[in-house]
Amino acid sequence: MSSPLHAPTVAGDDRVVHAREVTKKFGGVTALDSVSLDVHRSELLVLLGLSGSGKSTFLRCLNGLHPPTSGSIEVRGTRVDLAGGRDIRALRRDVGFIFQHFNLVGRLSCLENVLIGGLGRLSVPRYGALTYPRSMRAEALAHLDRVGLADFAARRADTLSGGQQQRVGIARTLMQRPKLLLADEPVASLDPENAGVVMDLLFQVCVEEKLTVVCTLHQIDLAMGWAHRIVGLRGGRKVLDRPAVGLSRDEVMGIYQRVDPLSLPASTPARGPL
């Protein structure tokens, strides 16, 4: 199948992320060097670059896990670099995070793992799926159905394949009702088939829910197949920022300038929506 059509889906000028001259240092190491970037509503933006280029650090700056050394970051009107604990907690309720290694609770059912994504809406912790309100259980089941796993609701999460676990992770994040979704190498540990399924899901929620998605990847072909926009980082600096439409593979490879192509991760053939 062909990759998804890159129809313009950005809703006007609604800016979700506004980062200016963001620098992050860890001791004597500069992980980000004066990175400026705007991301709009209903945009799927992919960050590309080698390990150590600053991709994951930038994501963690967006939700306050790594305070920038200098520069400013605004997410949905909140100045993340100036926010205190209460504001950061409120922001993180609106910012979902999909991890490379799923971070599910293996001994819990898929349904309860998804329900955990809604804990921010409750005043007290819950133990067991039946302790959640009926409306939340129905919502969680709907999210599992959306990722094609409704029949697995009662299954322990640790009995699922890697691709299935990542789809449960996406359902859990959607249960959070985020306005911004950050995905850090969400397909790095998946085979090409499951990688395509996960990218399909991210593309669909971006377009259908008008949800902003910022995703880090290593696979160039996946980025070109699903992103609305590709941003390249090298050595902590932004070296590319272009719409994916009309962008050639050779231009994207420029992100890895002075790097032996044989040392790059194997590319994955792009797939279209299933």
Secondary structure as UniProt FT lines:
FT   TURN            12..13
FT   STRAND          15..26
FT   TURN            27..28
FT   STRAND          29..40
FT   TURN            41..42
FT   STRAND          44..48
FT   TURN            51..52
FT   HELIX           55..62
FT   TURN            63..64
FT   STRAND          70..75
FT   TURN            76..77
FT   STRAND          78..79
FT   TURN            80..82
FT   HELIX           85..94
FT   STRAND          95..98
FT   TURN            100..101
FT   TURN            106..107
FT   HELIX           110..116
FT   TURN            117..118
FT   HELIX           119..121
FT   HELIX           129..131
FT   HELIX           134..146
FT   TURN            147..148
FT   HELIX           150..152
FT   TURN            153..154
FT   HELIX           157..159
FT   HELIX           162..175
FT   STRAND          180..184
FT   TURN            186..189
FT   HELIX           192..208
FT   TURN            209..210
FT   STRAND          212..217
FT   HELIX           220..226
FT   STRAND          229..234
FT   TURN            235..236
FT   STRAND          237..243
FT   TURN            245..246
FT   HELIX           249..253
FT   HELIX           254..256
FT   TURN            257..258
FT   HELIX           261..263
//
